Amino acid sequence: MFLEDGDVAILIEAKTTLKIDDVREHIERLEKYRRYIDAGTSGEKRHFVGAVAGTVVAENVIRFAHENGLYVIVQTARDVEIVPLPEGFVATGCEDKREVKITYHSLQSDKNET
């Protein structure tokens, strides 16, 4: 999945059950994408940030993703949430310490359960 807004683009890998190998593969894809953009002559100046998402995500996978500068998105009941970031987190693609603000809203169903 690819989302963009202004000078920030976020590339997201989504799985039902997210595993460390999925995170590793996404990191490799991000590196390839950045090399491709850097090698181009388009003058691309966006920051490419990475994220992984899953319905089932173990704590060790969350930790591994954060340690590698990726945001983690999880499904909780009917909502999708960004996992709170650890202190000192720096998103990949923002190593220049440029602050990237990710704004998100909880999506809830309008239907009433009976």
N, C-alpha and C positions, 0 to 999 in steps of 0.2 A: 504494500500500500504506500502511496506517495501523497503527502499533504504539503502544501506550501502556503506561505503568507509573507509577502514582501521579500526580505533578504534571508528568510529562514525556510528551509525545506526539511521535512522529517520523513524518513524512510522507515516503515514499520513492517516487521515480520510477525504474522499472526498464526498461531497454532491452537488446536484444542488443548493438547497437553504439551506445554513448552518444556523442552529439555535443554541441558547445557550444550549439546551438540547443535541444536537449532540456533542458539545464541552465537556459537562459534561461526557457523555458516553465515549468519547475518553480518557479523563483524567482517568476514572476508568479502562479502558482497559490497558492504559499505566502502571498504578500502579500494576495491576495484572501481566502484563508481566514482570515488574521489579522484583516483588516478586518471580516469577517463576525462573527467571534467577539467582537472588541472592540465592535462595534455592538450586540451582543445584550445581553439582560438576565439571562442565565443565571448571571452571576457567575463565569464560567470563569476559572480562575487557572492553568491549565496552561501550561507553556512548550512551544511548538511548534517543534521542531527539524526541519531538512530534511536529506535525504540523496538521493543518486543512486546507481544501481547499473547495472552492465553486465558483459557477458562480454568485450567488446572496448572498452577505454577508453584513449585516447591520453593521453600525459603532459600535453599542453596543456589537455585537458579536465579532468583531475584538478586541475591548477593553478588553472584558472578556477573550478571548483566550490569549492575550498578558499578562494580569494580572496573568494568570495561567502558564506562561512560554512556550506557544506554538507559533510557527511560523504560519502565516496566508498567504495562497496562494489564489489569486483571478484571475479570468479570466477577462481580459479587452479586448474587441473586439476580436482580433485574438491572443492575447498574454496571457501568464500566468505570473504573477508577485508575488513576495513576498512583502507583505505590509511592508512599512518602520517600523522599530522597534522603540518603544519609548525609551527615554533615561533611562538607568539603566536596560534594559531588560536582564534577565538571563534565558536562556532556561532550561526547566525541564531536569533533567539528568546531568546538568552542574553546580549544586549548589556549587561545589568546585571552582567555578569561572574560571574553565578551559575554554579557549577561543575555540569556535567551529566556524570555518569559513564555511559559506554556500555560495558557488559560484553558480550563476545561470545565464543563458543566456535567452534572449528573443527569443522565437521561432516565426518566422513569415513565412507565406506562400510564396512560390516562385512564385505563380501564380499572374499574373497581372490582376487587375480588369478592366473591361471595362464598 
